[in-house]
Amino acid sequence: MKLIRAAERSGTSGKTGSQFTGQVHNFLTMPATDGITINTVTFTPGARTFWHSHTDGQILEIIAGRGLVQSEGAEAVSVGAGDTVWVPPGERHWHGAAPDSFMTHTAISLGPTNWDDAVADSDYNPRPEETEAR
């Protein structure tokens, strides 16, 4: 068992660039432990991750707001508070806030994360029904 006290956690505020488009507030909930990393991330409206994949998959628990998730080759899907997303191992995807809403999620990443390129603004073009209040 490993207990991580609140005082031992670390956060990064206002992160931009590297693996994100737009401004995000990333809080490292649990540093890499046995190949699992847990982050709680708040995305400002329109902010999103770069395309990426996880060697052993990822679980996203949407805590607040509305966002979008998309796997390569599929349409973007709207998500909101209370939704859980399973991303299978190796599946290239991105996730972030809707254009008109903040979104906070807890991301449980299994195994290493493989970062790719930014999601182009032209690809981040949700249909109106994807951003409606849930």
N, C-alpha and C positions, 0 to 999 in steps of 0.2 A: 504494500500500500504506500502511496505517496500523497501526503497532504500538502497542498499549496495554499498558504495563508494569504489573505487579501494583501497584506503588506509586502509580500514577495512577488506579486504580479507586477507587470510593467505595461505601460501604455505609450502609444505614440499618437500625438494629436496632430490633426491637420495634414496628414500624409498625402502627397501628390507625387505623380511620376512613378518611375520604376515599374510597378505592376498595376497602377490605377490611372484612370482618366477622371479628372475632376478631384474634388476634395473628399477625403474619407478620414474618419477617426477610428483608428485601429487600437484595440486593447488586447494584448497578449494574455489570455486567460490561463493557458497552460503551455509552457514551452515544450518543445519536442520531447516526448517521453514515450519510449518504446514505439517510436514511429508515428505517434499521434500528436498533432498540434491543435490547440483550440484557441480561436480568436473570436472576439466579439467586435463587429465592425459596423459603424454607422456611416452610410453613404449620403451625401448631400444630393439634392435633386439632379438627376442626369449623370451622377458619378457611377463608375463601374470598374470592374476588374479588367485586366487584359485577358485575352484568350489563354487558357491554361488547362492542365489536366493533373490528376493525382494518381500516383502509381497504384494505390489500393482503394481509391474512391474518396468521396467527400459527402458529408451530411451537412445540410444547411437548415437551420431552424430559424424561421422568420419571427422576430420578436415584436417589431413595430413597423408601421408604415406600409408602403407598397413598393414593389420592385419588379424586376424582370430577370429571368434566367433563360439562357439559350444554349443548346448543344449544337455543335457544328452539323449543318445539314438540316436542321429543324427550325421551326418558327420560334420566336421569343414567346415565353409564357409569363403571364402575370402572376405574381405571388403576393401574399399579404400576411399580416400577423396571424400566427397559429399554424401556418403551412410548414411542412417539412419536405425537403427535396433530397433525394438520393441521387448522386452522380456516380455511375459505375466506374471501376478502375479504367484509367486510360482515356476516358471520354473527354474530348476537347470541348470546353464550355466557358461561359462568362456569366457574371451576375452583378446586379447593382440596383440602384434606385430608379424608380419611374421618373420621367422628366419633370413631373410636378409634385413629387413627394420625397421626403426622406425615407430611408429604409434601414433598419438595424437587424442584423442576423448574427447568430452564433454559427461559426464555421468549424466543423470538426474534420480536419484533413488527415487522411490515413496514408502514411508513406510520404515520400518526397513530392513536392509540387514542381511541375515542369511548366515554366512561364514561356509564353509566346508573344505575339505582337498585340498591339492595341486594337480594340474594337473600333473600327472606323465610324465616324459620325453617320455616314450613309447607311451603315449596317445597324446602327442604334436608331431605329426608326419605327418605334412601336405603332401598331394600329390603334385608333382611338379607343376601341373596346378593351385594349390591354392596359389602359391607364385610368379607366373609370374606377370610382370608389367601389370597394368591395363590400 
